[in-house]
Amino acid sequence: MHRAASQSWDISNEINLIHDVQKFVNSFEQKFGSPLCRDRTSLDLKKFTGKIGLLIPSKAKGCVRQTAWGMNYILESKVNSSDSPIKSIDHCSTSIFEEIKNRIGISDLYLQQLSTGLSGGIGLSGGGCAALSAAIMLLGLKFGNKSIKDGKRRNPLRLASPKFNKSANKLIKLFKEKFGSLECRDITNTTFEDIENFNEYRSKGRCNEINKFIVDFTSKALLNK
């Protein structure tokens, strides 16, 4: 919505997107208690039995209700277009996109722009690591949407390609083993009150080890034809 509402993309778009994502996550959490699927379902989704558990009528009904609420929220929303005194922001996701592009030439400007809303763990909420999410986007860009047989776009209702699943699952597994969690709040041991607070944290280079690990893994995976 932000991209469609603007003739160009600059820092003001990024700031406004983060604010709108932050409001969405806060509203979702107030409505459903947690932004985390495992908390709302009380299922261990790492196990096959946990995934099958999503087919239980009460669980499935909950997922449908949450999806419907999210769709209605978006349809009724108006994008935030206020000016911001903030002149720059060091996005976790953007650094991954740019570094991968510099190393091996693979990137996507559209995805890079939209990924800025994930900063600080999805709108500063401390959720999923934005750098990790960017890497999964890039793996999907390379492997996730192509038919192994003819190179055509895959049917989105079918499972992702085995190569995407293998590389993404391996990245997630190794990332969690190395950094202890997939969530920003756990990895950083902090929460971000606002963008200034986030910028201050990022300026100290505390995410450099994470970024290097992600870029090294993703570069090798993307070059593995």
Order of alpha helices (4+ residues) and beta strands (2+ residues): alpha-alpha-alpha-alpha-alpha-alpha-alpha-alpha-alpha-alpha-alpha-alpha
